[in-house]
Amino acid sequence: MPRTEFARKTKQQALTRSGHRCEATGTRYGFEEGQRCNCSLSLGVQFDHDVPDQLGGDNGLENCRAICVQCHKHKTRNDIQQIRKSDRQRDKASGVIRPTGKIKSQGFAKTEKAAKRSAKPSLPPRLLYKPTEETQR
Ligand SMILES: [Zn+2]
């Protein structure tokens, strides 16, 4: 997948705007909402697409963030998850992925593999419920 790059001028403008302090802000970078990293960029600056280009972000100054290496790592991990999610949603909408559980088997017994696959949760369980071990004690 081709990743577009910011123009050199855009990067310079973003760096100037940042005041040479990391511009990463908010939960996407692992901070509290509204909290800015603000660490010095003298040890290395990276230019991040606020909205990833794969998700429709452009290469304009508004979409360019001058951030530190640590924040960039964090954001990139998040972006990849978001891009995968958006890919899945697009594929589902276009019919590339068929909804699971609708394909009728011809009466074969479920293989171990198939059983494993159907047992796999489609969402991480952490948001759905909280373990109540404490109340069972
Ligand atoms: Zn940072």
Residues whose N, C-alpha, C, O or C-beta is under 5 A from the ligand:
A	BS01	ZN	C22 A24 C37 C39 C68 C71
